[in-house]
């Protein structure tokens, strides 16, 4: 029993993780905290200490993670319906705030999904369909990242990048109408 208590008093924190030490449900300190500019694996990882049975470690990933938006229909300013897939890459920079607001990484990801979908829908609703096919698309994604980052900071994470993976016309009448308009143009060429 003594050997078990001694071994559980010295947990090992991997270099890719940060850990929030929770004593009876209240966070007391952070081990191996992410710091911008400091390479992952620098001082902070390794053997640490905790009070057995009184404190537990909640591991939080330091690496860049991603959240996928569910495929959604978006209405552009020129009244075209689009099917959009997008994803965001983020990093947890404040593990204490993330633990308090979200509880775990999975719950954080679940909370970021609808926010990402909402921000992409709002931003794409302000532009025309043709703008998505031009280099202007990068500026649109930057503004989505900026607005999403404001909300994500409340959860202790930082949005690094937002990308649209696919933009399509929905199946059915809009897609068939687009093909019907393209056929005469190709025939004239």
C-alpha positions in Angstrom: 0.0 0.0 0.0 2.9 2.4 0.8 4.5 1.6 -2.5 1.3 2.4 -4.3 0.9 5.7 -2.4 4.5 6.7 -3.2 4.2 5.8 -6.9 0.9 7.7 -7.2 2.4 10.8 -5.6 4.8 11.3 -8.5 2.9 11.3 -11.8 4.7 11.8 -15.1 3.4 14.7 -17.4 4.2 14.0 -21.1 5.8 16.8 -23.0 2.8 17.1 -25.3 0.4 17.6 -22.4 -0.4 20.2 -19.9 -2.0 19.2 -16.6 -4.4 20.9 -14.3 -4.0 19.7 -10.7 -7.5 19.5 -9.2 -7.8 19.2 -5.4 -11.3 18.1 -4.3 -12.8 19.5 -7.5 -11.0 22.9 -7.3 -8.1 23.6 -9.7 -4.9 24.5 -7.7 -2.0 24.6 -10.2 -1.0 23.9 -13.8 1.9 21.7 -14.8 3.8 22.1 -18.1 1.7 25.1 -19.2 1.8 26.1 -22.9 3.8 29.3 -23.5 4.0 30.9 -26.9 7.5 30.8 -28.4 8.7 28.1 -26.0 9.2 24.8 -27.9 7.1 21.8 -26.8 9.3 19.6 -24.7 11.1 22.4 -22.9 11.3 22.5 -19.1 8.1 21.6 -17.3 7.4 18.1 -18.6 8.4 15.0 -16.7 8.0 13.9 -13.1 5.9 16.0 -10.8 4.2 15.6 -7.5 0.6 15.5 -6.1 -1.2 14.5 -3.0 -2.5 11.0 -3.5 -6.3 10.6 -3.2 -6.8 14.3 -2.7 -5.5 15.6 -6.0 -6.0 14.4 -9.5 -4.5 15.4 -12.8 -6.5 16.5 -15.8 -4.4 16.1 -18.9 -4.9 18.7 -21.7 -3.2 18.5 -25.1 -0.7 21.2 -26.0 -0.6 20.4 -29.6 -2.7 21.9 -32.4 -6.1 20.2 -32.7 -8.9 20.5 -35.2 -12.6 20.7 -35.2 -14.7 19.9 -38.2 -17.9 21.8 -39.1 -20.8 19.7 -40.1 -21.8 20.2 -43.8 -24.2 23.1 -43.9 -26.3 25.0 -46.4 -25.4 28.7 -46.6 -27.3 31.4 -48.5 -24.9 33.9 -50.3 -25.8 37.6 -50.9 -26.7 36.8 -54.5 -29.3 34.3 -53.2 -27.4 31.1 -54.1 -27.6 28.2 -51.8 -24.2 26.5 -51.1 -23.2 23.3 -49.3 -20.1 24.2 -47.3 -17.6 22.0 -45.3 -15.1 23.8 -43.1 -12.6 23.1 -40.3 -10.7 25.1 -37.8 -7.3 24.4 -36.1 -6.9 25.5 -32.5 -4.6 25.2 -29.5 -5.5 25.4 -25.9 -3.4 28.3 -24.4 -5.2 28.6 -21.1 -5.8 25.2 -19.6 -7.3 26.5 -16.4 -10.0 28.6 -18.2 -10.7 25.6 -20.6 -11.1 23.3 -17.5 -13.5 25.8 -15.8 -15.6 26.7 -18.9 -15.7 23.4 -20.9 -14.5 20.7 -18.5 -12.7 18.5 -21.0 -11.3 18.6 -24.5 -14.2 16.6 -26.0 -16.7 19.0 -24.5 -14.7 22.0 -25.8 -14.7 20.5 -29.3 -18.5 20.0 -29.0 -18.9 23.6 -28.0 -16.7 24.9 -30.8 -18.5 23.1 -33.6 -21.8 25.1 -33.6 -19.8 28.3 -33.1 -17.6 27.6 -36.1 -20.7 26.7 -38.2 -22.4 30.0 -37.2 -19.4 32.2 -37.9 -18.8 30.5 -41.3 -22.5 30.9 -42.2 -22.6 34.6 -41.1 -19.4 35.5 -43.1 -20.4 33.6 -46.2 -23.8 35.2 -46.1 -22.2 38.6 -46.6 -20.4 37.7 -49.9 -21.4 36.7 -53.4 -20.8 33.1 -54.7 -18.2 34.3 -57.2 -16.0 35.7 -54.4 -15.5 32.1 -53.1 -13.7 31.3 -56.4 -11.2 34.2 -56.2 -8.2 34.9 -54.0 -10.5 37.1 -51.9 -11.5 33.8 -50.2 -8.4 34.0 -48.0 -9.5 37.4 -46.6 -12.9 35.9 -45.9 -11.3 33.0 -43.9 -9.2 35.5 -42.0 -12.2 37.4 -40.9 -13.9 34.2 -39.9 -10.8 33.3 -37.9 -10.8 36.7 -36.2 -14.4 36.6 -35.1 -14.2 32.9 -34.0 -11.0 33.7 -32.0 -12.9 36.3 -30.0 -15.4 33.6 -28.9 -12.8 30.9 -28.5 -10.7 33.0 -26.1 -13.5 32.7 -23.6 -12.8 28.9 -23.5 -9.0 29.3 -23.2 -8.1 28.4 -26.7 -6.7 30.2 -29.7 -7.9 29.7 -33.3 -4.9 29.3 -35.5 -6.6 28.7 -38.9 -10.0 28.3 -40.5 -10.4 26.7 -43.9 -13.2 25.8 -46.2 -12.6 22.2 -47.5 -15.5 22.1 -50.0 -18.1 24.4 -51.4 -20.8 22.9 -53.7 -24.2 23.7 -55.1 -26.8 21.5 -53.4 -28.1 18.5 -55.3 -31.3 19.1 -57.2 -32.7 22.1 -59.0 -29.9 24.6 -58.4 -27.2 22.2 -59.6 -29.3 21.2 -62.6 -30.0 24.8 -63.5 -26.2 25.6 -63.3 -25.5 22.8 -65.7 -28.3 23.9 -68.1 -26.7 27.4 -68.2 -23.3 25.9 -68.9 -24.3 23.7 -71.8 -25.2 26.5 -74.3 -22.1 28.5 -73.3 -19.9 25.4 -74.1 -21.9 24.8 -77.3 -21.2 28.4 -78.5 -17.5 28.0 -77.7 
